[in-house]
Amino acid sequence: MAYKIGSGCVSCGACADACPVGAISQGEDHFEIDANSCLDCGSCADTCPNGAISPAE
């Protein structure tokens, strides 16, 4: 199961830097996670200062 970035994202980029496979990129409104590339490791969620990243359902 991949992770998702919610509306609390302020586009700081911390999650993109933490992703070991580069699955996170800047989207139109905030950063987005490519679910097909996501390893479900949680590195992004651990580094998000706003808690905007959670497991996708």
C-alpha positions as a Markdown table, in Angstrom:
| # | Residue | x | y | z |
|---|---|---|---|---|
| 1 | Met | 0.0 | 0.0 | 0.0 |
| 2 | Ala | 1.4 | 3.4 | -1.0 |
| 3 | Tyr | 1.4 | 6.5 | 1.0 |
| 4 | Lys | -0.5 | 9.7 | 0.1 |
| 5 | Ile | 0.1 | 13.4 | 0.8 |
| 6 | Gly | -2.9 | 15.3 | 2.1 |
| 7 | Ser | -3.9 | 19.0 | 2.1 |
| 8 | Gly | -1.6 | 19.8 | 5.0 |
| 9 | Cys | 1.3 | 19.8 | 2.6 |
| 10 | Val | 3.1 | 23.1 | 2.5 |
| 11 | Ser | 5.5 | 22.0 | -0.4 |
| 12 | Cys | 8.6 | 22.1 | 1.8 |
| 13 | Gly | 10.2 | 19.2 | -0.1 |
| 14 | Ala | 11.4 | 17.3 | 3.0 |
| 15 | Cys | 9.5 | 14.2 | 1.9 |
| 16 | Ala | 10.9 | 14.2 | -1.6 |
| 17 | Asp | 14.4 | 14.4 | -0.2 |
| 18 | Ala | 13.7 | 11.4 | 2.1 |
| 19 | Cys | 12.2 | 9.1 | -0.5 |
| 20 | Pro | 14.8 | 6.4 | -1.4 |
| 21 | Val | 13.3 | 5.7 | -4.8 |
| 22 | Gly | 12.3 | 9.3 | -5.9 |
| 23 | Ala | 8.6 | 8.5 | -5.9 |
| 24 | Ile | 7.7 | 12.0 | -4.7 |
| 25 | Ser | 7.5 | 15.1 | -7.0 |
| 26 | Gln | 6.0 | 18.6 | -7.0 |
| 27 | Gly | 2.4 | 18.5 | -8.1 |
| 28 | Glu | 0.1 | 21.4 | -9.1 |
| 29 | Asp | -1.0 | 22.2 | -5.5 |
| 30 | His | 1.4 | 20.2 | -3.4 |
| 31 | Phe | 3.9 | 17.3 | -3.6 |
| 32 | Glu | 2.5 | 14.0 | -4.8 |
| 33 | Ile | 3.5 | 10.3 | -4.5 |
| 34 | Asp | 3.7 | 8.0 | -7.4 |
| 35 | Ala | 1.8 | 5.0 | -6.0 |
| 36 | Asn | 3.4 | 2.6 | -8.5 |
| 37 | Ser | 6.9 | 3.6 | -7.4 |
| 38 | Cys | 6.3 | 3.9 | -3.6 |
| 39 | Leu | 8.0 | 1.2 | -1.5 |
| 40 | Asp | 5.7 | 1.8 | 1.5 |
| 41 | Cys | 8.7 | 2.4 | 3.7 |
| 42 | Gly | 7.3 | 5.4 | 5.5 |
| 43 | Ser | 10.4 | 7.5 | 5.2 |
| 44 | Cys | 8.4 | 10.4 | 3.8 |
| 45 | Ala | 5.8 | 10.3 | 6.6 |
| 46 | Asp | 8.6 | 10.2 | 9.2 |
| 47 | Thr | 10.1 | 13.4 | 7.8 |
| 48 | Cys | 7.0 | 15.5 | 7.1 |
| 49 | Pro | 6.9 | 18.4 | 9.6 |
| 50 | Asn | 3.2 | 18.8 | 9.2 |
| 51 | Gly | 2.1 | 15.2 | 9.4 |
| 52 | Ala | 0.5 | 15.5 | 5.9 |
| 53 | Ile | 1.5 | 12.1 | 4.8 |
| 54 | Ser | -0.4 | 8.9 | 5.7 |
| 55 | Pro | -0.9 | 5.4 | 4.3 |
| 56 | Ala | -3.3 | 5.3 | 1.4 |
| 57 | Glu | -6.5 | 3.3 | 1.9 |
